[in-house]
Every structure is written in structure tokens, then in C-alpha cells.
Amino acid sequence: MNCKGLIFALGRSSQAYQPLKVKRNHTDKVHDIPRVSFTIDMMVSSGIKKILIGATPENLIRHREAVRQNTNLAADVSYLVLDEDAGISRSILAASEFAAQSNLLIANAGVYCEGQGFSSRLTTELHRSKGVTAFRARGCLSLEGESVPDMLVLDSRVRGHLRKQGAENLTEITALRKFCAISFRYSECDFGDDCHFVDLIDSTEVEESLVANAVTKMRSIKAG
């Protein structure tokens, strides 16, 4: 099954074109790499070569420039104009032409996952996913106490049923996951303790070592 990626850059992820900022002890350490680049790298490392970024017109220009500056990211990136209130389900429906006949990996911009065997395990799940698969890994809480967002894979057939099921107004990936768990064939892939989600929008002190590893990797890609 062909697999593509959708990066959802609305809401709290709307400014993922900005440089990575690690928050620690009430101080900010800014890295020179756009946060959305890490999400793209995560998808590319799992074999996804075609990626769509959905954002508002104003932010889409900024995301395009951020991706252009990281020319060594080996992906075919295209862009989708969305309204600020589009929500995750309407974004998926708007991306139907892009994702035709493909499984679709959905992630919020600014979410990164790393760990031993992550890429190979995600690649396997991407190709065998039927219905909806949620990827879960041990992650830290944001500064607001929210859990790090999930990643979802939607079978190409599921998207055709979302509108019929009345899912147009779901706004976040977590809400879509709960809806799909009731409405469609649903499974979860738990990466366990060997993989970690890193929230690049509100990185916390606990996550700094993971962020540092990701920064090192991205800088080596840019230098290449």
C-alpha cells in the first residue's frame, strides 16, 4: 500500500515554521532549525516521500520558506490552504485528492518520535494498517499538562466514510482517534518505553535530552 503524510499545522501547531525552542527552568534555548522539519524527517525516515502540509494562507508561506531552507530533507512536499477553523477531519477530507489510494499518516506539526527501531516498526504498521491505527509512545506532558498528540494512520477507505459519519467538526487528532475507535476498525500500536514522542511546540525540561539528539540529527542533515 502506498503511504503518504499529512502534517496538520493549525491551532497550537500553526507556528511550527519557527525555530525549535526548548524551555527549561523558565529560560528559553533557541535552535536554528524549524520545528516542522523534524516532523518531516520523522515521516521520511519511515519511508514516506510525499507529504502535504495544511495551514492558513499566511502561515503556509512561512512553512514553505522553512522547508525550502532545509533543502536536504528528501521529501516531495506540497501545501494545502486551510481555514483557521478547518479542524482535523475537514483537513483530511480536503486532502482526499492528494491521499487517493494511499494510507495516510497524520501528525501535528511539531511532533517528533524517536527511539530504537522506530522507523522500521512504523514502516511495517503503515503498510499493513487496515481501518485506523493510532501510534502511541511514552511521552512527556506539555507545560499545560496536556499529553503529546498521537499519530494516526487512516486506511484509504476510511476517509470516504468520514463525511457520512458526521465527523466534519472534529478539531484535534485525539478527538478523531476517539471517534474512529467507535466507528471503524481500530487498533493501537504501542511503541512502549523504547520510543518517545517529543513535543517540539512546548518542549519541557524532561524532554531536553531527546530534543538535543533530534537537533544533532537535523543539523547533520543540513550540513550534508
N, C-alpha and C positions, 0 to 999 in steps of 0.2 A: 504494500500500500504506500503510495506517495504521501509524504508528510510535509506540511508547511507550518510556519509560525505566525501567530498574531500577537503583537505587542500592544497592549491596551494602555494608552498614555493620557488618560483623563483623570479627574479627581486628584487624589494625593500624589498620583504618579505623573501629573501633567508637566512637571518641570524636570523630568529625568534627563533632559538635554544638558542640564547644568553639571558642573564638575562634582565628583564624589566628595561628600563631606562626612567625616567621621566625628561623632560627638563623644567627648569623654571629659568627665569632671567639669562640665559646664564650659568647656573650651572646644573650639572647632578646628579640625585639621583638614585642610582642603587639598585634594589631589587633582591633578590636571586632566583627568580622564572623565568624559561624560558618563553619567550613570547608565544611560541606555546602552552603552557599548558593552557592558558586562552581560546584560540580558541577551543581546545579540550573540555574543561569544558563547554563552551557555547553550543556545539553540544550535549554533554552528558545530560545536563540539559533539553534539548528539546526532549530527548528520543532516540537519535541516539547512537547506541552501536558499530557500525562498521565504522571505519574511516580509510581513506587512505591518507598518506602524500606523495606528489610528490615533489622531489627535485633532484639536481645533485648528483652524487655518493659521492663526498666529503662531501657535506652538509647533505646528508641523514644519514651518520654515526653519525654526530653531533646531528641531530634531534632525532635519535633513542636513543642516550645516554641521551638526555634531557628528553625524555618521560620515559625512564627507571628509572630515578632518581625521577620521580613523580609517584610512583607505585600505589598511591591511586586513580588515575584517572580511573574511571570504564568504560573503553572502550577497545575494541579489535582493536588495531592499527596495520596497515600493511603499507608497504612502496613501492613506485614506483620510479624507476630510470628514470630521465628525462634529456634531453639535456638542456643546459642553454637557448637556443633559442626556446625551445619547444612551448612556448605560451600556453594560457589557453585552446583554443579549441583542440589543439593536445594532451594536457594533459588529457582532458575529454575523447577523443577517446581512448587514451592509457589505461584509467581506465574502459573501457567498460565491461571487464570480471568481475571486482570487482562489478560494479554497475548494473549488469544484473537484469532485472525485479524489479528495485528499482527506486524510486525518489532519486535524488542526490542533496544534499545541498552543494554548492560550496562557499568557503570563502578563502580569502587570509590569510596566516599565520600571526598572529599578529593583527587580528581584533577581537574585543570583543564587545558584545552587552549586555546591562543590563538595567533593568527597571522593573517597576511594571507590572506583567502579561506577561513579555516577553516570558518565556518558554512555557506557555500554548498556547499563541497565535501562536508562531512559530510552535509548535507541530500540531496544527489544520491545519495551512496552508501547512505544509509538507505533510500531508496525503490527503488533498483534491486538491492539485495542479494538474492542467491539462495543459500541454504545458510548459510554462515558467513563473515563478513567481519571481519578484525582491522584495527584502526586503529593505525598506528604513526607516531610522530613523534620527532624528535630530542629527547631529554630528559636531565636530569642524574641522577646516581646519588643515592640516599638516603645518609644518614650510615652506614648499614650496608653500603653498596656494592651494594645491590640496584637493579635497573633500575626505572624508574617503570612502574606497571602499564599494561597495554593496555586499550583499549576493544574490545568485541566487539558485532557485530550478529548476532542469530540470526533466521533466517527462521522464520515461524510453524510451518512443518512440521518443523523440526529438533527443537524441544522435545519433540514427540511421540515422537521416536526415542531421546532421551537415556536414558530408563529401560531401554529394550530393549537399549541398547548397554552397559549396566552402568556408567553414569557417575555414579551417585548419590554416590560418596565423594570426588569431586574437590573440593578445598577452595579453590583460588585461580583467578583468571581466566587466569593464564598456563598452569596445568595444563589448564584446559578448552580453551584455544586449541590446545595441542598435541594433545589428544585429538580435537578437531574436525577438525584438519588431516589426520588419518588416516582418520576415519570418515565425513566428509561433504564435499560440495562446498565448497571452501575457497579464499578469496582474501585478499590483504592490500592495504590502501590505505596507501601510504607518503606522508605529508604532506611529507617532506623537511625542508629547513632553514628553510622559511618558517613552520612551525608548531612549537610547543613544548608538550610536556606539562610541567605544573608539579605537583610532588608537594606538596600542601598539608599532608600529615601530617608529613613530615620535610623541610621546605624547607631548602636549603643556601645557602651564600653565593653560589654561581654563579647561583642562580635568583632572587636578591632583586629584580633589576630587573623580571623578569617578574611576580613576586608583587606588586610595587608597582603595576604597571599594572592588575592584576586588582583590587587593593584600591581604586584610584581609581574603576574602573568600578562596583564593587559599592556604594561609598559614594554615587555619583551616583544609582544605582537607589534606595537607601534614602531619599535626600533628595527624590527625585521623588514 
